[in-house]
Each structure stands twice: as structure tokens, then as C-alpha cells.
Amino acid sequence: MEPLSRWLARWGLTSFRPLTALRTWVELIGQRALEAVEQTGAVANLLREVIRWIWRSIVRPKVRIGRPNVIAQLVRVGVRSVFIVSLVSGCVGLILVLQMAPPLDDFGRKDLAANILGVAVLRELGPLIAAIVLTGFAGAAIAAELGTMVVGEEIEALEAQALNPVRFLVVPRVLATILGLIVLSVISNVVALAAGYGIAITVVGIPGQTFVDNLLEQAKPVDFITGMLKSVVFGLLIGLIACTNGLRVTGGAAGVGQATTKTVVQSIVCIVIADLIFTVVFFALRLN
């Protein structure tokens, strides 16, 4: 049997040290865990500040968040995302019907594609597609914008003038992502269902009235309500994560790029995990 040292030398692994490699991996995992805990704490602190300023604006009329700023952010976050969300949702609606029709036709029930489409879109795909598109479109932009302000010392200038950055920069963006994602989720639902209806009656051969009847029979108001509840949480996550990463930028332009990348990755991961939690809770409450 060939000695281990000779085998390692053949593959260029003479410097390989198993214990050193194991220690390196353990350190890396520990470092990532600490970073995750630190990021979670930063997001939680920012959420507390956002809730505090919103509450103060409600109970104290003199404390204003800035309605024009909220509307401007809503236009930038929501209106400019409508086309992309509609395009992606329409394609998903077409794909679902075309993929489901052949297997269901084997059982002579291809008309049930409408039932599956309605539940899948209203409960899951509508809010999820809108959230993922909004993450790439608006979440990254918010992180880059705030990060650029940090690098340019604009945040320090606000604080020097006794202006709270959370009040004037974070709260409008968080409210805009929440409201914008709610509207985008509704648009995503409508476009996906309309696209599925169109392909069903033109290509698959499902009668239009049958499609509508099955859809209305299967889809319940609770499906739409749970989807909108997900949209609120998804929008809150996107806004908080983007603002947190933007305000914590260090290292100049390179730090802005890293914050943008972190925002997209962290937002998508958190959205999927939150979606899983919602699904488990709804299943336990028999809301599915």
C-alpha cells in the first residue's frame, strides 16, 4: 500500500495539515456566526428606532417624518418596479400553466391548473416574486445611496445639525418598501393570474368560464390575506436590511459595493426563511 505522505506528494498536498484545516473552518464558521448575530442585533436596533419615530409622529403632530420624502421614495421604489414585477410574474403564470397542463391532462383534469395556479400565486409566488425583484431593484439602491452618504460624511452633517438620520432617511425608505411591496404584490397576483388565464384558453384549451369558476372555487379570501401579510413582513425586512447595511458602510467605495452585495444576499435569505416560518405557522393554524 502506498504511504500517505507519497500519495499527498503526488497530488501536491505535501503541506496539507488536517488539524490546521479543521481549525480554519471552525474559525470561519464562528466568525460568520458572530457576524450574523451582530447583523441581527443591528437590524433589531434599527427596527426599534423606526417604530419609535413612527409612534412619535402619530402621538405628537409636531414630529413629522416627511410625507413628500415618503412619496418620493415610494415612487422610486414602487412605481419604477412595476414593469419588471409584471414581466416576471406574467412569465411565471405562463410557465405554471404550461407545466401543469400535460400531467393533469393524463388524468383528464387539466382544468385543475386554474385551481393550482390560484393558490400558488396568491399564497406564495405573488408576494415572493415581488419581494425578490424589489430586493434587487430597490434594496441594493437604498444601501448604495445611504452608503454613499456615509462615505461623503453627509450623515455626520445631519447629526451635526441635530437632525436624526433614522427619522429623515430610514423611516421614509422603510415605509416606502412596505407600501410599495404591498401594491407590487397585488399587481404580481393580477398579472400572473391574467397570464395564466390567457395561455389556458388560447394554448392549453381550457374553457375560459371553467378556468374562472375553478379559480374562484379554490382561491379563498384567506389566501389573499396571508399573501398580503407576507408582503408587509418582506417589505419591512428589505427596508431594514438595506438601511442597516448602508449606514454601516466603511472603507469608501469598496465598502459601498460590499454593502450592496450583502443587502441583496441577506434580504433574499431572510425573505425565504420568513416565508418558511409563515408557511409552517399557517399550516399549524390550518389556514392553508
PyMOL commands that set and color helices and strands:
alter all, ss='L'
color gray80, all
select helices_A, chain A and resi 4-10+18-59+67-77+79-106+110-151+154-160+165-204+208-218+221-247+253-284
alter helices_A, ss='H'
color red, helices_A
deselect
rebuild
show_as cartoon
